Amino acid sequence: MILTGYEIHRNIKNGNIHISPFDENLLNTASYDYRLDYQLLEIDDAVVDPKRRTVHRELPFTDDGYVLSPYKTYLANTYEEIGSNHFVPSLIGKSSLGRLGLFLQITADLGNLGAIHKWTLELKAVQPVKIYPLMRIGQVTFWDTQGDKNMRYDGKYAGFSSAKSSEIYKEFTGE
């Protein structure tokens, strides 16, 4: 079951959902608009190999914005810390940006119960698209769970509050 905007707000007030900073103006009927933070990384490998650590470079990302190029993968993070010990967040892109050719969270939209942090965002442009820090980039929904809510996420991306490159190579290297 997905929470309505009213239920998201109520659960923020009672401490069951964490969004910080929280802005009531970003609530929707069944989601909350999250914003883009000031960090932007570009995957810099000529060929991306899941058996090797990904090389990336940090890009200058100021209030003047940055133009994303096609054929590149970018990582950013949410401005807000988002999460819950009671509900599972799902982060998706805004359809208005998809209509401009910017795709966000195509493969990794589902969060984990107990993960509360700034989320790494995967951005892909199919044509040049300019983005800006603090712009509304996506929406988060919260889903109620059934069963034991004591199982918490403790995976390889736990505890990060900045954009984080893939660590899939660790499955091959044993690191």
C-alpha positions in Angstrom: 0.0 0.0 0.0 1.4 3.4 -1.0 1.0 6.4 1.4 -0.9 9.5 0.4 0.7 12.9 0.8 -1.3 13.5 3.9 -0.1 10.2 5.4 3.5 11.0 4.5 3.2 14.4 6.3 1.5 12.7 9.3 4.3 10.1 9.5 7.0 12.8 9.3 5.4 14.6 12.2 5.2 11.4 14.3 8.8 10.4 13.4 8.0 7.3 11.3 9.4 8.9 8.1 12.5 11.0 7.9 12.9 13.8 5.3 15.4 16.5 6.2 15.1 19.3 5.3 11.4 18.9 4.9 9.3 21.5 2.9 5.5 21.0 3.0 5.3 22.7 -0.4 7.1 19.6 -1.9 4.3 17.2 -0.9 2.1 15.7 -3.7 -1.0 13.6 -3.5 1.0 10.4 -3.1 4.7 11.4 -3.0 7.2 14.0 -2.0 9.4 15.9 -4.5 13.1 15.6 -3.7 15.8 17.9 -5.0 19.2 17.6 -6.5 22.2 18.3 -4.3 25.4 20.1 -5.3 27.5 17.0 -6.1 27.6 15.6 -9.6 29.9 12.8 -10.8 30.4 11.5 -14.3 31.4 7.9 -15.0 34.7 8.3 -16.8 35.6 4.8 -18.0 35.8 4.3 -21.8 34.3 0.8 -21.2 32.5 0.1 -18.0 33.5 -3.3 -16.6 31.6 -4.7 -13.6 34.7 -6.6 -12.6 36.7 -3.4 -12.1 36.2 -0.4 -9.9 34.5 2.4 -11.8 36.4 5.6 -12.5 34.5 8.8 -12.1 35.2 12.4 -11.9 33.5 15.2 -10.0 32.1 17.9 -12.2 31.7 21.6 -11.4 28.1 21.9 -10.4 27.1 25.4 -9.3 23.9 27.5 -9.4 24.7 28.1 -13.1 23.8 24.5 -13.8 25.5 21.8 -15.9 24.6 20.3 -19.3 24.4 16.5 -19.3 25.5 14.8 -22.4 24.1 11.7 -24.1 26.1 8.5 -23.9 27.3 9.4 -20.4 26.1 8.2 -17.0 26.0 10.6 -14.1 25.6 10.1 -10.4 24.3 12.7 -8.1 22.5 12.7 -4.7 19.3 14.0 -3.2 19.5 17.2 -1.3 17.3 15.7 1.4 18.1 12.8 3.7 15.2 10.4 3.2 14.2 7.1 4.7 12.1 5.2 7.3 12.3 2.3 9.7 8.6 1.7 9.0 8.0 2.3 5.3 10.0 1.4 2.1 10.9 4.4 0.0 10.8 4.3 -3.8 12.6 7.1 -5.7 11.5 7.9 -9.3 12.2 10.7 -11.7 9.7 13.4 -12.6 7.7 12.8 -15.7 8.2 16.5 -16.7 12.0 15.8 -16.9 11.5 12.5 -18.7 9.7 14.5 -21.4 12.9 16.5 -21.8 15.0 13.4 -22.3 16.3 13.0 -18.7 15.9 9.6 -17.2 16.5 9.1 -13.5 16.5 5.9 -11.3 15.7 3.7 -14.3 16.9 0.5 -12.6 17.3 1.3 -8.9 14.2 2.9 -7.6 13.4 0.8 -4.6 15.0 1.7 -1.3 15.4 -0.4 1.8 13.7 -0.5 5.1 15.9 1.3 7.7 18.1 3.1 5.1 18.0 6.8 6.0 20.5 9.0 4.1 20.9 11.1 1.0 20.3 8.8 -2.0 22.6 8.3 -4.9 20.8 9.1 -8.1 21.5 7.6 -11.6 20.9 10.2 -14.4 20.9 9.5 -18.1 20.2 12.1 -20.8 19.2 11.1 -24.3 19.9 14.6 -25.6 21.7 17.5 -23.9 19.8 18.6 -20.9 20.7 21.3 -18.4 20.2 20.6 -14.7 20.6 22.8 -11.6 21.3 22.2 -7.9 18.2 22.2 -5.7 15.9 21.7 -8.7 13.0 19.2 -8.1 14.5 16.2 -9.8 12.2 13.3 -8.7 9.6 12.0 -6.3 9.7 9.6 -3.4 6.8 7.4 -2.4 6.5 5.3 0.7 5.2 1.8 0.8 3.9 0.0 3.8 5.4 -3.4 4.5 4.0 -6.7 5.8 5.9 -8.9 8.1 8.9 -8.3 10.4 10.0 -4.7 10.2 13.1 -5.4 12.3 15.2 -6.5 9.3 17.2 -3.4 8.4 19.5 -2.6 5.4 23.1 -3.1 6.2 24.5 -3.5 2.7 27.5 -2.1 0.9 25.9 1.3 0.3 24.7 1.8 3.9 25.9 5.0 5.6 26.7 7.0 2.5 25.2 10.5 2.1 26.9 11.5 -1.1 26.9 10.1 -4.6 28.5 6.6 -4.6 29.8 4.7 -7.6 28.9 1.1 -8.1 30.6 -1.5 -6.0 29.5 -4.5 -8.0 33.2 -5.3 -8.7 33.4 -6.4 -5.1 31.3 -9.5 -6.0 34.1 -10.5 -8.4 37.1 -9.4 -6.4 36.1 -10.4 -2.9 37.0 -7.0 -1.5 
